[in-house]
Amino acid sequence: MINEISVEGIASKIFSIRGKRVMLDSDLAKLYRVTTKNLNKAVKRNIGRFPDDFMFKLNKKETESLRFQFGTSKRGGRRYLPNVFTQEGVAMLSGILNSETAIKVNIQIMRAFVKLRKILSVNNELEKKLREIENRIEEHDLDIHDIFAAIRHLMGLPEARRVIKGFSQKS
C-alpha cells in the first residue's frame, strides 16, 4: 500500500491556508492508516511538540471554504473543526505515531512538499520573466510611437490624433 501512494496524490492534498502549505488531519490519518480521532489523540498527548507554526485548528470560515472546494456535504461530517499540519508538523507526527507505516508515509509526504516547493519556485521564475518581457514590450511600443511621430514630422504630416468615439472634432 505504501508504494501505491504517489507524490502527486499527496501533493493534491496540500492546501494553502493562512499563507502556509498544510495538510488536513483527516487526510494524514488516511495516509498513516489510523483514524482521525486516534491521530488527534496522539497529538493532544504530545501537544508540546506542535506549536502554532507546526499545527493549527481551522476556523468555521476556512472549514466551509474547504468543504465548498471539495463539494462535500455537512451531513455525516465532523463535529469538530479540523487540525491542519505544516511540513514541520507532519515531520513531528511521524515521531509520535512511531510505526513503520508512519515512517514510510512521512518520507513520501516530505517528497511531495519538496516537489510542490520546486513547482512553485519555477512558477515564480516564469512570472518574473513574463513581467520583464511585458515591460520591454511597453518600452518598445513607446519607442515605435516616437519613431512614427518623427517620420510624420519629417514628412510634414499632422500628428496622429486620437479619436474618441461619440465625439466629433470641429476645427
N, C-alpha and C positions, 0 to 999 in steps of 0.2 A: 504493500500500500504506500509506503514512504516513497518508493521510486516513482509511483504514479503521480505524485504531487509535482506539478510543473512550476517553475519560477514564474511563468506568465500567469498561471492560475492564481498564485499567491499575490502577485503584483496587482491583479484585478481587485483584490480585497484590501488594498491600501488606499486610504482616503486622506484628503487634505482637510483638516478641521482646525480652526484657530491658528492657521499658519503652520501647522505641524502635520507630518505624514504619520498616520496612525492606522491601527487595525482594531476591529471590534472584538470584544471578549468572546462573543458567540462564534465568530469565525476562527479565532485562535483555538477555542475549545474543540471545534470540529477537527481542526488540523492535528491537535495533540491527542485526539480521541479520548477526551474527557467531557463531562457535562459542563455547561457554563456555570452552573451552581458550584460544582467542585473546584473549578478554576478560580472563581471569585472567592471561595472559602480559603483556598491556599494563599491567595493574595492578601486577604484580611489577616491571616495568621502571620504574614511576613510584611505587613504594611510599611514598615520602616525602610524596606528595600525599594519602595515605589513613590518617590517624591513626585510633585506635580508635573515635572518635565519628563517623567517616565510613564505616568498613567494619570488619567483624569476621567471624571464622570461627565457624560454628555448632559446638556440641559434639554428641556422638552422641545424647544425650537429646533435644536440640532438633530434630535432623535426623529422628529417629524420630517425634517428635511431629508434625512437618510431614508426614512420609510417611503417618502414620495419618490425618491430616486429608484428604489427597488420595486415599487408598485406593490408592496405587501400591505395586508390589511391589519387593522388593530385587533381583530378577533383572534384569539388563540396566541396572542403575543406575550410579551414580557410584562411583569408587574413593576419592574424596577428599571430605572434609566441605565443604559449600558455603560460599561467602562471601556475606554479605549487606551491602547498602549502604543507608545512611540517605539522606535527601533531599540532604544536603550531598555525600555520596559519589557519588550519581547525577549531581549537577551537575558534580563533578570528572571523572566518566567521560566526559562529552561533550567535555571538553577534551583528554583523551588519545586518544580514538578519532578525533576531528577529521575527521569526514566530514559531508556534507550530511544524510545519513540520521540520524546521531547527533544533530545539532543539532535536527532536526525532531522526532525521537522524544523528546529531552530536554525540549522545550517541552511536549509532551503529558504527560510524566511529572510535570513540575513542576505542571501544572494539576491532575493527579489528586491529588497531595499536598495542594495548597491546598483542593481540593474536600473531601477527606477531613477536613482540619482544620476546615473550616466545619461539616460534618455533625456531627463530634464536639463542637464548640462548642455547637451547637443542642441536642444530646442532653444535654449537661451543664446547660444552662439549664433544659431541661424537667425534669430530675431534681431540680434545686434548687427549682423551682416546686412539684413534687409533694410534696417534703418539707415545704415551707411549708404547703400545703393539709392534709396529714396532721396536722401539729402543731396547726393551727387546729381541725380536726375533733376531735382529742383534747381540746383545751381546751373546746370546745362540749359534748362528752359529759360532762365533769366538771361544767360549769355546769348542764346539763339534770338531771343526777343530783341536784345540790344543790337545784334548783327542786322536783323531785318530793319530796325529803326534807322541804323546808319545807312543802309542801302537805299531806303526810301528818301532819306535826306539828300544823298548824293545824286539821286535820280530826279530830285525836285518834286517828288510825290508827297502828298499830305500824309501826316502820321496816321496810322491805323486807329480808327476810333471805335470805341466800344459802344455797341448799340444795345440798349436795354429794351426788351420787348414791352410794348404798351406805351412807349414814349416816342414822340416824333421830334426830330431835330429841326428847328427853324432857324435859318441863317439871317 
